[in-house]
Amino acid sequence: MKLTHFRLCPFSRSIRLAFAELGLEPTLVEERPWEARAAFLAVNPAGELPILELPGSLTLCGSYSISEFLAEEAGQAEADERAMQLFPGSLEDRAEVRRLVDWFHGKLQREVTGAMLAEKVYLRHGAGAAQRGPAAPNVELLRALRANLRYHLGYISFLNDQRRWLAGDEVSFADLAAAAHLSVMDYLGEVPWDDYPLAKSWYVRLKSRRSFQPLLADRLPGMPPPVAYTDLDF
């Protein structure tokens, strides 16, 4: 299996976490999405990551199709008791997991992560940046994005006050999706953790899982993360 990803893409990160939780190791190939290469667009005309190429001719595009495929494959294979279920529990439980995945991969991406990456990463590394120098981020936009992030941290705190994990008693793909977005924001030094202790304690539990360690080792050239990014007791 070959997974085309970008190291700070939250969708890619959620799928990498899912693979690790299931004990699977795809070959990773990095794509810089701002380049919009013709060869990349030929595989996925939507220009979105991640892309999973399976043995044979099957290619899956996007975190939705890949996560559902992995969940079904894991359900049909001999289960490893140590591997998590991406969509655990009853029909109602699984529906709640999917609702929250849509919240984080949809609403949080639209309101925070996507624009934050565009302002702080893509402008710096995008087309022509080497010649003209990195463009200055939009300060007013960043202020609005930070306010939006606080709203989502408040919602994560609310969920963690009601449940053991975001969707219920078991860790699920909802947790992986949320943590993938927050890990990107954390890399960029944008998460006010001390103002949201419930969200922080939930993130610490996820950050301490073995599946998270490869993400914490990721580095973007010229943009190191804060020291606390890799600290498991921050």
C-alpha positions in Angstrom: 0.0 0.0 0.0 1.2 3.5 -0.8 -0.1 6.5 1.0 0.4 9.9 -0.6 0.3 12.6 2.1 1.6 15.9 3.3 3.1 15.9 6.8 1.0 18.8 8.1 -2.2 17.8 6.3 -4.8 17.0 9.0 -6.6 14.5 6.8 -3.4 12.7 6.0 -2.4 12.7 9.7 -5.7 11.1 10.7 -5.2 8.3 8.2 -1.6 7.8 9.3 -2.9 7.5 12.9 -5.5 5.0 11.8 -2.9 2.9 10.0 -0.7 2.9 13.1 -3.6 2.0 15.4 -4.4 -0.9 13.1 -0.8 -2.1 13.1 -0.4 -1.4 9.3 2.6 0.3 7.7 2.0 1.8 4.2 4.7 3.2 2.2 4.6 7.0 2.6 5.1 9.4 -0.3 4.9 13.1 0.4 3.1 15.5 -1.9 3.3 19.3 -1.5 -0.4 20.2 -2.2 0.3 23.9 -3.1 2.3 22.8 -6.2 -0.8 21.2 -7.8 1.4 19.0 -10.0 -0.2 17.6 -13.1 0.8 14.0 -12.1 -0.9 14.4 -8.7 -4.1 15.9 -10.2 -4.2 13.0 -12.7 -4.6 10.7 -9.7 -7.0 12.9 -7.8 -8.5 15.8 -9.8 -9.8 17.2 -6.6 -6.2 18.0 -5.6 -6.8 16.8 -2.1 -4.9 14.4 0.2 -4.5 11.7 1.3 -4.4 9.2 -1.5 -4.2 5.4 -0.9 -3.0 3.2 -3.7 -3.7 -0.5 -3.1 -2.1 -3.5 -4.7 -3.8 -4.0 -8.1 -5.7 -1.1 -9.5 -7.7 0.3 -6.6 -7.0 3.9 -5.6 -8.8 5.6 -2.7 -8.9 9.4 -2.4 -9.7 11.3 0.7 -9.9 10.5 4.4 -13.5 9.5 4.3 -13.2 6.7 1.7 -9.9 5.5 3.2 -11.1 5.4 6.8 -14.3 3.5 5.8 -12.2 1.1 3.8 -9.8 0.4 6.6 -12.6 -0.1 9.1 -14.3 -2.6 6.8 -11.0 -4.4 6.1 -10.2 -4.6 9.8 -13.7 -6.0 10.5 -13.3 -8.7 7.9 -9.8 -9.7 8.9 -8.8 -11.6 12.0 -9.0 -9.0 14.6 -6.0 -8.0 16.7 -7.3 -7.4 20.2 -4.8 -4.6 20.6 -6.0 -2.7 17.5 -8.6 -0.1 18.0 -11.9 -0.1 16.1 -12.2 3.0 14.0 -16.0 3.0 14.3 -16.8 1.1 17.5 -20.0 0.2 19.3 -23.6 0.1 18.3 -25.3 1.6 15.2 -26.0 4.7 17.2 -22.4 4.8 18.5 -20.9 4.6 15.0 -23.3 7.3 13.8 -22.0 9.6 16.5 -18.4 8.8 15.5 -19.1 9.8 11.9 -20.9 12.9 13.0 -17.8 14.1 14.9 -15.5 13.1 12.1 -17.6 15.3 9.8 -17.4 18.1 12.5 -13.6 18.1 12.7 -12.7 17.2 9.1 -15.5 19.6 7.8 -16.3 22.4 10.2 -12.9 22.7 12.0 -11.1 22.4 8.7 -13.2 25.2 7.1 -13.1 27.5 10.1 -9.6 27.0 11.3 -7.1 24.5 10.0 -7.3 25.0 6.3 -7.0 28.8 6.4 -4.3 28.6 9.1 -2.2 26.3 6.9 -2.7 28.5 3.9 -1.6 31.6 5.9 1.3 30.2 7.8 2.6 27.4 5.6 1.4 27.6 2.0 2.2 31.3 1.6 5.7 30.6 2.9 6.4 27.6 0.7 4.1 28.2 -2.3 4.9 29.1 -5.8 7.5 31.9 -6.1 8.2 32.1 -2.4 11.9 31.4 -2.9 12.2 34.3 -5.3 10.0 36.9 -3.7 10.4 35.8 -0.1 7.5 34.5 2.0 4.3 36.6 2.0 3.2 38.1 5.3 0.2 36.4 6.9 -3.1 38.3 7.1 -3.1 39.4 10.8 -6.9 40.1 10.9 -7.6 36.7 9.5 -5.3 35.0 12.0 -7.1 36.7 14.8 -10.4 35.4 13.5 -9.0 31.9 13.1 -7.7 31.9 16.7 -11.1 32.9 18.0 -12.7 30.1 16.0 -10.1 27.6 17.4 -11.2 28.6 20.9 -14.8 27.8 20.0 -13.7 24.3 18.9 -11.5 23.8 22.0 -14.5 24.6 24.1 -16.6 22.0 22.3 -13.9 19.4 22.7 -13.8 20.3 26.4 -17.5 19.9 26.7 -17.4 16.4 25.1 -14.6 15.4 27.4 -16.6 16.5 30.4 -19.4 14.2 29.3 -17.5 11.2 27.9 -14.4 9.1 28.3 -13.5 9.8 24.7 -15.0 12.2 22.2 -17.7 9.8 20.9 -18.2 7.6 23.9 -16.4 5.0 26.0 -14.0 3.9 23.3 -11.3 5.8 21.4 -12.4 6.0 17.7 -11.6 7.7 14.4 -13.4 10.8 15.8 -10.5 11.2 18.3 -8.0 10.7 15.6 -9.6 13.2 13.3 -9.8 15.9 16.1 -6.2 15.2 17.3 -4.9 15.4 13.7 -6.2 18.9 13.4 -5.0 20.0 16.8 -1.6 18.5 16.2 -1.2 20.7 13.1 -2.3 23.8 15.1 0.1 22.7 17.9 3.0 22.4 15.5 2.2 26.0 14.4 2.2 27.1 18.1 -1.5 28.1 17.9 -3.2 26.1 20.7 -3.9 27.9 24.0 -3.8 24.6 26.0 -3.7 26.1 29.4 -7.1 27.8 28.9 -8.7 24.4 28.1 -7.5 21.8 30.6 -10.1 19.2 29.6 -9.1 19.4 26.0 -5.5 19.3 27.0 -5.9 16.2 29.2 -7.7 14.4 26.3 -4.9 15.4 23.8 -2.2 14.2 26.2 -3.8 10.8 26.3 -3.8 10.6 22.5 -0.3 12.2 22.2 1.1 9.5 24.5 -0.1 6.6 22.3 2.5 4.8 20.2 0.6 5.7 17.0 1.3 9.4 17.6 5.0 9.2 17.8 5.7 9.4 14.0 3.7 12.5 13.8 5.6 14.1 16.6 8.8 13.4 14.6 7.6 15.3 11.5 9.4 18.5 10.7 8.8 21.1 8.0 12.0 22.6 6.6 12.6 26.0 8.0 9.6 25.8 10.4 10.4 23.9 13.6 7.6 23.4 16.1 7.6 24.7 19.6 9.6 22.7 22.1 6.4 21.5 23.9 5.2 19.9 20.6 7.0 16.7 21.4 6.7 16.9 25.2 4.3 14.3 26.5 3.8 16.2 29.8 3.5 19.7 28.5 
